[in-house]
Amino acid sequence: MEPTFTLKSTVERWKGKAAWHFMTISIEISEQIKAFNEMPRRGFGAVAVEAKIGNTAWKTSIFPEKKGTYVLPVKSDVRKKEQISSGDKVEVMITLQ
């Protein structure tokens, strides 16, 4: 069984030109993910995950930040299906792949 983590975080719009939205994974959970994830990582240190918000699940990767946390990209179709806007605090379940 793959490790699963449940957390609440705020959906934030990336401040670049694109309309990417991310959730920051707490330092505590990020450290736990690092402890489980000893396999070779993808580019940029990305970790493959399945994420689920409400009734919507999708496969993606989480990406490390300089401050030791990971960020989870939240796709537009997920935000639409779950009626999520930038600034909303939502619960997400992340399963390492």
MMTF fields as JSON, N, C-alpha, C and O atoms, coordinates in Angstrom:
{
  "mmtfVersion": "1.0.0",
  "mmtfProducer": "UNKNOWN",
  "numBonds": 387,
  "numAtoms": 388,
  "numGroups": 97,
  "numChains": 1,
  "numModels": 1,
  "chainsPerModel": [1],
  "groupsPerChain": [97],
  "chainIdList": ["A"],
  "bondAtomList": [4, 2, 8, 6, 12, 10, 16, 14, 20, 18, 24, 22, 28, 26, 32, 30, 36, 34, 40, 38, 44, 42, 48, 46, 52, 50, 56, 54, 60, 58, 64, 62, 68, 66, 72, 70, 76, 74, 80, 78, 84, 82, 88, 86, 92, 90, 96, 94, 100, 98, 104, 102, 108, 106, 112, 110, 116, 114, 120, 118, 124, 122, 128, 126, 132, 130, 136, 134, 140, 138, 144, 142, 148, 146, 152, 150, 156, 154, 160, 158, 164, 162, 168, 166, 172, 170, 176, 174, 180, 178, 184, 182, 188, 186, 192, 190, 196, 194, 200, 198, 204, 202, 208, 206, 212, 210, 216, 214, 220, 218, 224, 222, 228, 226, 232, 230, 236, 234, 240, 238, 244, 242, 248, 246, 252, 250, 256, 254, 260, 258, 264, 262, 268, 266, 272, 270, 276, 274, 280, 278, 284, 282, 288, 286, 292, 290, 296, 294, 300, 298, 304, 302, 308, 306, 312, 310, 316, 314, 320, 318, 324, 322, 328, 326, 332, 330, 336, 334, 340, 338, 344, 342, 348, 346, 352, 350, 356, 354, 360, 358, 364, 362, 368, 366, 372, 370, 376, 374, 380, 378, 384, 382],
  "bondOrderList": [1, 1, 1, 1, 1, 1, 1, 1, 1, 1, 1, 1, 1, 1, 1, 1, 1, 1, 1, 1, 1, 1, 1, 1, 1, 1, 1, 1, 1, 1, 1, 1, 1, 1, 1, 1, 1, 1, 1, 1, 1, 1, 1, 1, 1, 1, 1, 1, 1, 1, 1, 1, 1, 1, 1, 1, 1, 1, 1, 1, 1, 1, 1, 1, 1, 1, 1, 1, 1, 1, 1, 1, 1, 1, 1, 1, 1, 1, 1, 1, 1, 1, 1, 1, 1, 1, 1, 1, 1, 1, 1, 1, 1, 1, 1, 1],
  "groupList": [{"groupName": "MET", "atomNameList": ["N", "CA", "C", "O"], "elementList": ["N", "C", "C", "O"], "formalChargeList": [0, 0, 0, 0], "bondAtomList": [1, 0, 2, 1, 3, 2], "bondOrderList": [1, 1, 2], "singleLetterCode": "M", "chemCompType": "L-PEPTIDE LINKING"}, {"groupName": "GLU", "atomNameList": ["N", "CA", "C", "O"], "elementList": ["N", "C", "C", "O"], "formalChargeList": [0, 0, 0, 0], "bondAtomList": [1, 0, 2, 1, 3, 2], "bondOrderList": [1, 1, 2], "singleLetterCode": "E", "chemCompType": "L-PEPTIDE LINKING"}, {"groupName": "PRO", "atomNameList": ["N", "CA", "C", "O"], "elementList": ["N", "C", "C", "O"], "formalChargeList": [0, 0, 0, 0], "bondAtomList": [1, 0, 2, 1, 3, 2], "bondOrderList": [1, 1, 2], "singleLetterCode": "P", "chemCompType": "L-PEPTIDE LINKING"}, {"groupName": "THR", "atomNameList": ["N", "CA", "C", "O"], "elementList": ["N", "C", "C", "O"], "formalChargeList": [0, 0, 0, 0], "bondAtomList": [1, 0, 2, 1, 3, 2], "bondOrderList": [1, 1, 2], "singleLetterCode": "T", "chemCompType": "L-PEPTIDE LINKING"}, {"groupName": "PHE", "atomNameList": ["N", "CA", "C", "O"], "elementList": ["N", "C", "C", "O"], "formalChargeList": [0, 0, 0, 0], "bondAtomList": [1, 0, 2, 1, 3, 2], "bondOrderList": [1, 1, 2], "singleLetterCode": "F", "chemCompType": "L-PEPTIDE LINKING"}, {"groupName": "LEU", "atomNameList": ["N", "CA", "C", "O"], "elementList": ["N", "C", "C", "O"], "formalChargeList": [0, 0, 0, 0], "bondAtomList": [1, 0, 2, 1, 3, 2], "bondOrderList": [1, 1, 2], "singleLetterCode": "L", "chemCompType": "L-PEPTIDE LINKING"}, {"groupName": "LYS", "atomNameList": ["N", "CA", "C", "O"], "elementList": ["N", "C", "C", "O"], "formalChargeList": [0, 0, 0, 0], "bondAtomList": [1, 0, 2, 1, 3, 2], "bondOrderList": [1, 1, 2], "singleLetterCode": "K", "chemCompType": "L-PEPTIDE LINKING"}, {"groupName": "SER", "atomNameList": ["N", "CA", "C", "O"], "elementList": ["N", "C", "C", "O"], "formalChargeList": [0, 0, 0, 0], "bondAtomList": [1, 0, 2, 1, 3, 2], "bondOrderList": [1, 1, 2], "singleLetterCode": "S", "chemCompType": "L-PEPTIDE LINKING"}, {"groupName": "VAL", "atomNameList": ["N", "CA", "C", "O"], "elementList": ["N", "C", "C", "O"], "formalChargeList": [0, 0, 0, 0], "bondAtomList": [1, 0, 2, 1, 3, 2], "bondOrderList": [1, 1, 2], "singleLetterCode": "V", "chemCompType": "L-PEPTIDE LINKING"}, {"groupName": "ARG", "atomNameList": ["N", "CA", "C", "O"], "elementList": ["N", "C", "C", "O"], "formalChargeList": [0, 0, 0, 0], "bondAtomList": [1, 0, 2, 1, 3, 2], "bondOrderList": [1, 1, 2], "singleLetterCode": "R", "chemCompType": "L-PEPTIDE LINKING"}, {"groupName": "TRP", "atomNameList": ["N", "CA", "C", "O"], "elementList": ["N", "C", "C", "O"], "formalChargeList": [0, 0, 0, 0], "bondAtomList": [1, 0, 2, 1, 3, 2], "bondOrderList": [1, 1, 2], "singleLetterCode": "W", "chemCompType": "L-PEPTIDE LINKING"}, {"groupName": "GLY", "atomNameList": ["N", "CA", "C", "O"], "elementList": ["N", "C", "C", "O"], "formalChargeList": [0, 0, 0, 0], "bondAtomList": [1, 0, 2, 1, 3, 2], "bondOrderList": [1, 1, 2], "singleLetterCode": "G", "chemCompType": "PEPTIDE LINKING"}, {"groupName": "ALA", "atomNameList": ["N", "CA", "C", "O"], "elementList": ["N", "C", "C", "O"], "formalChargeList": [0, 0, 0, 0], "bondAtomList": [1, 0, 2, 1, 3, 2], "bondOrderList": [1, 1, 2], "singleLetterCode": "A", "chemCompType": "L-PEPTIDE LINKING"}, {"groupName": "HIS", "atomNameList": ["N", "CA", "C", "O"], "elementList": ["N", "C", "C", "O"], "formalChargeList": [0, 0, 0, 0], "bondAtomList": [1, 0, 2, 1, 3, 2], "bondOrderList": [1, 1, 2], "singleLetterCode": "H", "chemCompType": "L-PEPTIDE LINKING"}, {"groupName": "ILE", "atomNameList": ["N", "CA", "C", "O"], "elementList": ["N", "C", "C", "O"], "formalChargeList": [0, 0, 0, 0], "bondAtomList": [1, 0, 2, 1, 3, 2], "bondOrderList": [1, 1, 2], "singleLetterCode": "I", "chemCompType": "L-PEPTIDE LINKING"}, {"groupName": "GLN", "atomNameList": ["N", "CA", "C", "O"], "elementList": ["N", "C", "C", "O"], "formalChargeList": [0, 0, 0, 0], "bondAtomList": [1, 0, 2, 1, 3, 2], "bondOrderList": [1, 1, 2], "singleLetterCode": "Q", "chemCompType": "L-PEPTIDE LINKING"}, {"groupName": "ASN", "atomNameList": ["N", "CA", "C", "O"], "elementList": ["N", "C", "C", "O"], "formalChargeList": [0, 0, 0, 0], "bondAtomList": [1, 0, 2, 1, 3, 2], "bondOrderList": [1, 1, 2], "singleLetterCode": "N", "chemCompType": "L-PEPTIDE LINKING"}, {"groupName": "TYR", "atomNameList": ["N", "CA", "C", "O"], "elementList": ["N", "C", "C", "O"], "formalChargeList": [0, 0, 0, 0], "bondAtomList": [1, 0, 2, 1, 3, 2], "bondOrderList": [1, 1, 2], "singleLetterCode": "Y", "chemCompType": "L-PEPTIDE LINKING"}, {"groupName": "ASP", "atomNameList": ["N", "CA", "C", "O"], "elementList": ["N", "C", "C", "O"], "formalChargeList": [0, 0, 0, 0], "bondAtomList": [1, 0, 2, 1, 3, 2], "bondOrderList": [1, 1, 2], "singleLetterCode": "D", "chemCompType": "L-PEPTIDE LINKING"}],
  "groupTypeList": [0, 1, 2, 3, 4, 3, 5, 6, 7, 3, 8, 1, 9, 10, 6, 11, 6, 12, 12, 10, 13, 4, 0, 3, 14, 7, 14, 1, 14, 7, 1, 15, 14, 6, 12, 4, 16, 1, 0, 2, 9, 9, 11, 4, 11, 12, 8, 12, 8, 1, 12, 6, 14, 11, 16, 3, 12, 10, 6, 3, 7, 14, 4, 2, 1, 6, 6, 11, 3, 17, 8, 5, 2, 8, 6, 7, 18, 8, 9, 6, 6, 1, 15, 14, 7, 7, 11, 18, 6, 8, 1, 8, 0, 14, 3, 5, 15],
  "groupIdList": [1, 2, 3, 4, 5, 6, 7, 8, 9, 10, 11, 12, 13, 14, 15, 16, 17, 18, 19, 20, 21, 22, 23, 24, 25, 26, 27, 28, 29, 30, 31, 32, 33, 34, 35, 36, 37, 38, 39, 40, 41, 42, 43, 44, 45, 46, 47, 48, 49, 50, 51, 52, 53, 54, 55, 56, 57, 58, 59, 60, 61, 62, 63, 64, 65, 66, 67, 68, 69, 70, 71, 72, 73, 74, 75, 76, 77, 78, 79, 80, 81, 82, 83, 84, 85, 86, 87, 88, 89, 90, 91, 92, 93, 94, 95, 96, 97],
  "secStructList": [7, 7, 7, 3, 3, 3, 3, 3, 3, 3, 3, 3, 3, 7, 1, 1, 1, 1, 7, 7, 3, 3, 3, 3, 3, 7, 2, 2, 2, 2, 2, 2, 2, 2, 2, 2, 7, 7, 1, 7, 7, 7, 4, 4, 4, 7, 3, 3, 3, 3, 3, 3, 3, 6, 6, 3, 3, 3, 3, 3, 3, 3, 3, 3, 7, 6, 6, 1, 7, 3, 3, 3, 3, 7, 7, 2, 2, 2, 2, 2, 2, 6, 6, 7, 7, 6, 6, 7, 3, 3, 3, 3, 3, 3, 3, 3, 7],
  "xCoordList": [0.842, 0.0, 0.885, 1.84, 0.549, 1.341, 0.999, -0.149, 2.004, 1.752, 0.778, 0.884, -0.164, -1.17, -1.135, -0.988, -1.273, -1.252, -2.477, -2.822, -3.132, -4.273, -3.912, -3.406, -4.174, -3.832, -4.779, -5.485, -4.777, -5.504, -4.487, -3.512, -4.732, -3.828, -4.611, -5.692, -4.058, -4.685, -4.248, -3.066, -5.201, -4.904, -4.448, -5.153, -3.25, -2.684, -2.335, -1.855, -2.579, -2.229, -0.76, -0.283, -0.045, 1.36, 1.489, 0.668, 2.498, 2.63, 3.302, 3.711, 3.42, 3.989, 2.911, 1.783, 3.275, 2.339, 1.247, 0.114, 1.569, 0.581, -0.385, -0.112, -1.5, -2.532, -2.42, -3.444, -1.213, -1.022, -1.491, -1.332, -2.062, -2.478, -1.816, -1.72, -1.36, -0.643, -1.16, -1.769, -0.903, -1.115, 0.239, 0.942, 0.613, 1.866, 1.618, 0.681, 2.468, 2.394, 3.253, 4.398, 2.729, 3.44, 4.822, 5.071, 5.703, 7.063, 7.029, 7.836, 6.112, 6.018, 5.668, 6.308, 4.655, 4.259, 5.31, 5.566, 5.919, 6.986, 8.144, 8.712, 8.497, 9.573, 9.188, 10.025, 7.923, 7.459, 7.501, 7.871, 7.125, 7.17, 8.61, 8.873, 9.538, 10.949, 11.439, 12.229, 10.983, 11.406, 10.898, 11.598, 9.699, 9.137, 9.705, 9.786, 10.09, 10.448, 11.948, 12.645, 12.445, 13.862, 14.161, 15.32, 13.124, 13.328, 13.91, 13.798, 14.532, 15.018, 13.871, 12.773, 14.125, 13.091, 13.112, 14.093, 12.014, 11.89, 12.645, 13.252, 12.605, 13.247, 12.83, 11.685, 13.722, 13.491, 13.189, 12.737, 13.421, 13.131, 11.662, 11.218, 10.897, 9.458, 9.16, 9.936, 8.027, 7.566, 6.186, 5.28, 6.024, 4.732, 3.72, 4.023, 2.506, 1.44, 0.098, -0.057, -0.868, -2.264, -2.863, -2.714, -3.537, -4.154, -5.666, -6.19, -6.364, -7.824, -8.363, -8.012, -9.22, -9.957, -11.433, -11.876, -12.186, -13.604, -13.77, -13.23, -14.513, -14.739, -13.804, -13.944, -12.857, -11.996, -10.584, -9.921, -10.124, -8.763, -8.006, -8.598, -6.701, -5.862, -4.429, -3.994, -3.704, -2.284, -1.464, -1.738, -0.449, 0.398, 1.716, 2.016, 2.485, 3.715, 3.723, 3.163, 4.366, 4.61, 6.063, 6.912, 6.338, 7.653, 8.249, 7.546, 9.551, 10.181, 10.405, 10.669, 10.293, 10.611, 11.876, 12.273, 12.495, 13.747, 13.578, 14.521, 12.379, 12.172, 11.91, 11.585, 12.052, 11.925, 10.548, 10.342, 9.603, 8.256, 8.074, 8.914, 6.974, 6.569, 5.358, 4.637, 5.149, 3.924, 3.205, 3.824, 1.884, 1.013, 0.291, -0.456, 0.488, -0.288, -1.739, -2.002, -2.674, -4.098, -4.642, -4.78, -4.945, -5.364, -6.672, -7.497, -6.832, -8.029, -9.302, -10.281, -9.297, -10.52, -10.87, -12.049, -9.866, -10.117, -10.757, -11.74, -10.193, -10.751, -12.187, -13.029, -12.471, -13.836, -14.793, -15.863, -14.417, -15.29, -15.591, -16.705, -14.597, -14.756, -15.083, -15.138, -15.301, -15.667, -14.675, -15.055, -13.385, -12.298, -11.773, -11.577, -11.551, -10.968, -9.653, -9.392, -8.845, -7.607, -7.944, -8.859, -7.216, -7.461, -8.295, -8.372, -8.926, -9.716, -8.794, -7.779, -9.151, -8.429, -9.215, -10.39, -8.543, -9.237, -8.438, -7.24, -9.147, -8.508, -8.13, -8.912, -6.935, -6.452, -5.834, -5.195, -6.035, -5.407, -4.369, -4.674, -3.136, -2.031, -1.513, -1.181, -1.445, -0.893, 0.34, 0.282, 1.468, 2.702, 2.58, 1.995, 3.124, 3.039, 4.356, 4.469],
  "yCoordList": [-1.183, 0.0, 1.243, 1.35, 2.158, 3.385, 4.364, 4.428, 5.135, 6.117, 7.207, 7.73, 7.529, 8.556, 9.613, 9.304, 10.864, 12.002, 12.865, 13.102, 13.335, 14.237, 15.542, 15.546, 16.646, 17.955, 19.02, 18.821, 20.15, 21.33, 22.395, 22.614, 23.056, 24.105, 25.089, 24.773, 26.269, 27.314, 27.182, 26.99, 27.286, 27.282, 28.692, 29.675, 28.759, 30.061, 30.107, 29.125, 31.253, 31.456, 31.817, 32.685, 31.153, 31.446, 32.852, 33.282, 33.555, 34.955, 35.191, 36.314, 34.156, 34.294, 34.641, 34.979, 34.553, 34.886, 33.836, 34.169, 32.588, 31.515, 31.515, 32.114, 30.846, 30.813, 29.548, 28.971, 29.104, 27.917, 28.188, 29.296, 27.187, 27.265, 26.125, 25.004, 26.422, 25.448, 25.438, 26.4, 24.328, 24.223, 23.876, 23.009, 24.546, 24.242, 23.159, 23.238, 22.154, 21.052, 21.431, 21.849, 21.295, 21.729, 21.087, 20.034, 21.727, 21.214, 19.849, 18.978, 19.651, 18.376, 17.23, 16.179, 17.442, 16.399, 16.264, 15.154, 17.363, 17.301, 16.438, 15.667, 16.563, 15.739, 14.26, 13.398, 13.97, 12.581, 12.019, 10.863, 12.832, 12.401, 12.098, 11.086, 12.965, 12.742, 11.433, 10.722, 11.107, 9.877, 8.634, 7.622, 8.696, 7.57, 7.461, 6.369, 8.579, 8.625, 8.491, 9.486, 7.262, 7.024, 6.566, 6.351, 6.418, 6.011, 7.183, 8.331, 6.907, 8.014, 8.949, 8.5, 10.228, 11.222, 11.647, 11.449, 12.231, 12.783, 14.105, 14.52, 14.762, 16.064, 17.046, 17.021, 17.896, 18.925, 18.357, 19.096, 17.076, 16.464, 16.16, 15.96, 16.125, 15.882, 14.475, 13.544, 14.337, 13.059, 12.774, 13.6, 11.61, 11.228, 10.944, 10.248, 11.494, 11.297, 11.167, 11.531, 10.637, 10.778, 11.701, 11.468, 12.746, 13.702, 13.594, 13.248, 13.894, 13.864, 15.01, 15.168, 15.801, 16.862, 16.575, 16.482, 16.437, 16.109, 14.801, 13.778, 14.814, 13.611, 13.529, 12.631, 14.454, 14.53, 14.077, 14.644, 13.049, 12.53, 12.714, 12.647, 12.944, 13.079, 12.707, 12.809, 12.272, 11.938, 13.157, 13.809, 13.445, 14.605, 14.373, 13.252, 15.406, 15.36, 16.541, 17.595, 16.356, 17.479, 17.891, 17.069, 19.176, 19.732, 20.377, 21.065, 20.16, 20.751, 22.25, 22.74, 22.964, 24.389, 24.567, 23.67, 25.707, 25.983, 25.937, 25.605, 26.269, 26.304, 24.932, 24.837, 23.849, 22.501, 21.882, 20.745, 22.611, 22.082, 21.622, 21.88, 20.946, 20.605, 21.458, 21.941, 21.633, 22.265, 21.307, 20.574, 21.332, 20.491, 21.37, 22.263, 21.147, 21.905, 21.419, 20.218, 22.37, 22.035, 22.469, 23.66, 21.476, 21.727, 22.514, 22.465, 23.237, 24.041, 23.199, 23.607, 22.023, 21.212, 20.723, 20.561, 20.482, 20.095, 21.266, 21.092, 22.462, 23.647, 23.902, 24.273, 23.707, 23.908, 22.874, 23.229, 21.586, 20.507, 20.66, 20.379, 21.106, 21.207, 22.627, 22.9, 23.533, 24.93, 25.592, 26.152, 25.516, 26.071, 27.333, 27.37, 28.357, 29.609, 29.864, 29.294, 30.713, 31.128, 31.717, 32.533, 31.313, 31.788, 30.841, 31.001, 29.852, 28.878, 27.903, 27.471, 27.564, 26.535, 25.241, 25.163, 24.222, 22.966, 21.784, 21.879, 20.667, 19.432, 18.621, 18.498, 18.074, 17.244, 15.971, 16.0, 14.86, 13.605, 13.315, 13.359, 13.017, 12.754, 11.348, 11.005, 10.531, 9.185, 9.117, 9.419, 8.717, 8.589, 7.421, 6.39, 7.578, 6.54, 5.834, 4.937],
  "zCoordList": [0.0, 0.0, 0.0, 0.769, -0.863, -1.003, 0.124, 0.565, 0.595, 1.657, 1.191, 0.082, 2.068, 1.777, 2.865, 4.048, 2.449, 3.37, 3.092, 1.934, 4.145, 4.014, 4.698, 5.82, 4.018, 4.57, 4.049, 3.06, 4.733, 4.27, 3.911, 4.629, 2.785, 2.333, 1.469, 0.971, 1.301, 0.502, -0.954, -1.24, -1.862, -3.293, -3.663, -3.436, -4.238, -4.58, -6.058, -6.624, -6.675, -8.08, -8.165, -7.434, -9.056, -9.286, -9.841, -10.652, -9.416, -9.776, -11.137, -11.432, -11.959, -13.296, -14.312, -13.953, -15.571, -16.649, -16.808, -17.157, -16.559, -16.707, -15.523, -14.483, -15.695, -14.643, -13.796, -13.431, -13.475, -12.64, -11.221, -10.708, -10.595, -9.201, -8.437, -8.936, -7.219, -6.408, -4.98, -4.511, -4.304, -2.868, -2.268, -2.786, -1.18, -0.502, 0.533, 1.328, 0.509, 1.463, 2.661, 2.489, 3.856, 5.068, 5.161, 4.574, 5.897, 6.084, 6.771, 6.445, 7.713, 8.428, 7.474, 7.494, 6.645, 5.696, 4.597, 4.13, 4.177, 3.17, 3.657, 2.884, 4.936, 5.504, 5.504, 5.237, 5.805, 5.778, 4.353, 4.147, 3.385, 1.984, 1.582, 0.932, 1.965, 1.65, 2.261, 1.64, 3.468, 4.142, 3.403, 3.352, 2.834, 2.095, 0.69, 0.128, 0.135, -1.279, -1.478, -1.675, -1.425, -1.632, -3.054, -3.406, -3.868, -5.256, -6.046, -5.615, -7.202, -8.036, -8.386, -8.714, -8.317, -8.589, -10.038, -10.755, -10.448, -11.798, -11.85, -10.863, -13.002, -13.162, -12.094, -11.644, -11.686, -10.669, -9.291, -8.417, -9.071, -7.783, -7.579, -6.449, -8.676, -8.599, -8.086, -8.3, -7.408, -6.874, -7.472, -7.362, -8.101, -8.691, -7.588, -6.62, -7.744, -6.767, -7.47, -8.636, -6.725, -7.099, -6.049, -4.849, -6.502, -5.587, -5.71, -6.769, -4.614, -4.627, -3.787, -2.618, -4.408, -3.72, -3.951, -5.096, -2.888, -3.034, -3.771, -3.347, -4.877, -5.682, -6.886, -7.716, -6.988, -8.168, -7.85, -6.98, -8.561, -8.388, -9.698, -10.775, -9.606, -10.789, -10.451, -9.304, -11.478, -11.328, -11.735, -12.742, -10.92, -11.156, -10.438, -10.027, -10.29, -9.493, -8.551, -8.85, -7.405, -6.506, -6.707, -7.051, -6.487, -6.777, -5.538, -4.797, -5.302, -4.115, -4.284, -5.383, -3.165, -3.113, -2.287, -1.544, -2.418, -1.7, -0.189, 0.529, 0.303, 1.755, 2.372, 3.555, 1.562, 2.099, 1.985, 2.411, 1.415, 1.239, -0.208, -1.069, -0.448, -1.812, -2.175, -1.302, -3.478, -3.96, -4.892, -5.663, -4.8, -5.609, -6.625, -6.225, -7.932, -8.916, -8.924, -8.867, -8.998, -9.026, -10.387, -10.669, -11.221, -12.595, -12.658, -11.745, -13.757, -13.989, -13.926, -13.302, -14.569, -14.563, -13.165, -12.85, -12.318, -10.926, -10.184, -9.464, -10.367, -9.7, -10.142, -9.325, -11.416, -11.919, -11.342, -10.847, -11.401, -10.907, -9.42, -8.977, -8.648, -7.194, -6.737, -5.538, -7.701, -7.431, -6.481, -5.452, -6.849, -6.04, -6.708, -7.923, -5.911, -6.392, -5.667, -4.608, -6.243, -5.591, -4.232, -4.119, -3.202, -1.845, -1.007, 0.211, -1.638, -0.889, -0.159, -0.705, 1.064, 1.818, 1.66, 2.019, 1.115, 0.821, 1.362, 1.628, 1.513, 1.941, 0.717, -0.226, 0.737, -0.365, 0.215, 1.266, -0.485, -0.124, -1.197, -2.389, -0.775, -1.699, -1.435, -0.3, -2.488, -2.387, -3.263, -4.454, -2.668, -3.418, -4.391, -4.058, -5.578, -6.628, -6.802, -7.637]
}
